[in-house]
Amino acid sequence: MRKRIYLLFQKDILSVEIYKPNLIDKQTPHNRDEFCMVISGKGKFQLLYQEAAFKPGDFLYVPAQDENRFIEFSDDFITWVFFIG
């Protein structure tokens, strides 16, 4: 099964998606700032060389062009993703 990305809203500088990676998060850096709000699941979030645990309700910020990915996440992991810029 592939990762699932559902675009829910896009206007001007804002787009809103729901993201559910499957087994491995293969993200590459984006050209816009990114905010994530975890809907369900838990795991670790890697931003550049730092790692932090996440759980439902956590809010994460990723500056444009920074390497980031979700690692060691549960099967039920789903997040809102907001791209700005």
Beta strands, then each sheet from edge to edge (+ up, - down):
strand 1: 4-11
strand 2: 14-20
strand 3: 33-40
strand 4: 43-47
strand 5: 50-54
strand 6: 59-62
strand 7: 68-71
strand 8: 78-84
sheet 1: 1+ 2- 8+ 3- 6+
sheet 2: 5+ 4- 7+
end
